[in-house]
Amino acid sequence: MQGPDGRDVGATFKHIPLCTSSHQTGCVIAYSTFPNQPPADSNFGRPGQGVSLQSGQTATKGVQVACVNPAALGGGTGALTPWFITSTFEPPPPPVSSLWVVYPDLYTATCENSGGATWLQVNDIAAPGDTRPVVTETLGPTWGYHNDDINLASSNLVHDVRVQEEAYTAAHH
């Protein structure tokens, strides 16, 4: 998804704004996760190339790839609370009685814009000696953390939707 530089509405979604508050409804959360600035030939995070081209978005000037931090809709840095299927990582984590495992206090995220790229910067904040598995760029640097985009922010996204649902319900009842 692309938007005009510095604006919350336009380009991909002509009349739907990017979310800037957890109480805002009718808005979009979009992001491309990377451990650092996306490379020049990246599939995500750079306007007019990669997946942008697949949806007919060819502009490279005056636009940027949308970034809304699901852990801090108003901007800034927030703690991600990812959910992963227990069989996601090698070696597997210790046995658990659930199909899903949550890894709090492992990542933070913030939207970054530099060098023609816009991305959700994901930082590993694990304490020294932390043995929990961490995400990697499994498809290479041009893909960033694409395979884990949703899982990295699953709990945050569920929270965002719940709060936005409450705001919508309060405004319409």
N, C-alpha and C positions, 0 to 999 in steps of 0.2 A: 504494500500500500504506500502510495506517495502522497505528499501534501505540499502545498506552497511553503517555501522557506519561512519559518517563524510564525506560521498561522495554523490554527486548529481545524479549519474547514477548507475543503477544495481538493482539486486533483482527483484521486481515486473515488472518494465519496464526496460528491458535489455539495450535499446539504447535511451530512452527518459529521459532527465534530469528533475530534479525538477526546477521550476522557481526560479531565483535569481535576476531578474530585470524586471521592467515593460515593457521594450522594447525588451525582449527576446521572441522569438517565438518557437513553437514546444516543449513546456515544460509542466509540470504537476503542478497543484496546488492541494495539498492534505492536509487534517488536520482532527483532532478529537478534538472537543471542550469540555472543562471541566472547572469548577470553581476552581479546585485545582488538585493536582496530582491524576491521576486515581488509584482506589484501585487495590490491587493485583489480584483480580478476574474480572477485567474490561473486557468489550466486545470490547473496542477500546483503542488505545494508547499503547498497549503492544504487542511486536512481539511474534508470535507463539501461540497465544490464541485468544479466541473470534472470531471475524469476519476474522482474519487472517487465522484461521484453515479452515473456509468455502471456502477459495480460495486456499487451499493447501499450504499455507505458514506456515511451521512448525518450521522453524529455530528460535532460541531464542538467539543465540550467534553471535556476529559480525554483527548484523542487528539492525535497529531501525525502528519504524513506522515513515513514512514520515510526516513532518510538514512544510508547506509553509504558512506563514501568509498572507492572502489575503489583509490585510491592510498595509503590509510592505514587499513586495516581496524580498527586499534586506536584510531583517532581522530586528530585533529590534521590538519595540512596535509601534502600529498604532491604530488609532481610527476606530472602526467598525461603519458602518452606516447601521443598519438593516432595513429591510422591513418586515412588518407583515400584514397579513390579519386582518382587523379591528375586526373580531369576534374571534381572536385567544385567547384572554385573558379574564379571569374572575376576577373581574367584568370588563365588557367591557369599553373601553376608551370612552371619550366624543364623541358624534355623529360627524362624518365627512362625507363629500360628496364623498369620494373615497373608493373603496374596500380595498386599501392598505394604511398603515400608516407608516411613517418613524420616527425613534427615534434617532436623532443625539445626540452626547455628552452623551451617556448612557453607552457605553462599550469601552474598549480598549482590545487589544489582543497582545500576544507575544508567540512565540514557546518556550516551556520549555522541558528540558530533565533531568530527575532525577529518581533515584530508579528503573531503568529498563523501564521507561515509557517515551514516547514523546507525547506531546499534545499541542494544542493551548489553552493557558491559557486565559480565558475570564474574565475580571474584570469589575464589575459594578462600574462606576464612577459617578453615579447620585449624585447631590447635596442634602444635607439634605433637607427634605421636598418635594423632587421630587415625584410626584404621578403617574408617568408613570409606567405601568406594566413592570415587569422584568421576564426574563426566569428563569425556575427552572429545576431541574433534574427530569422531570415528570415521567420517567421510573425507577428512582433510580440512585444511584451513579455509578453503573457499566456501565451505558449508558451515563453518563455525559449529555451534552446538545445535544445529537444526534438528537432529534426531531427538533431542531432549528439550526443545523449546517449551512444550506444554508441561512436561513432567517437572521441569525446574521451577515452575510457578504455579503448579496445580492448586495447592492450598490457598495461595494468594488470589488466584482467579475465582475460586469458589467463594472466598470471602468477599471479593469485589462484587460478584453477582448477587450475593445475599444482601449486602448493604444497598446496592442499587435497586433490588427488588423491594426492599423495605421503603426506600425513598419514593419509588413509583407508587406503591400501594398507599402510602400516606398522602400523596398528592392527588390521588384519584378515587379516594373513598371518603 
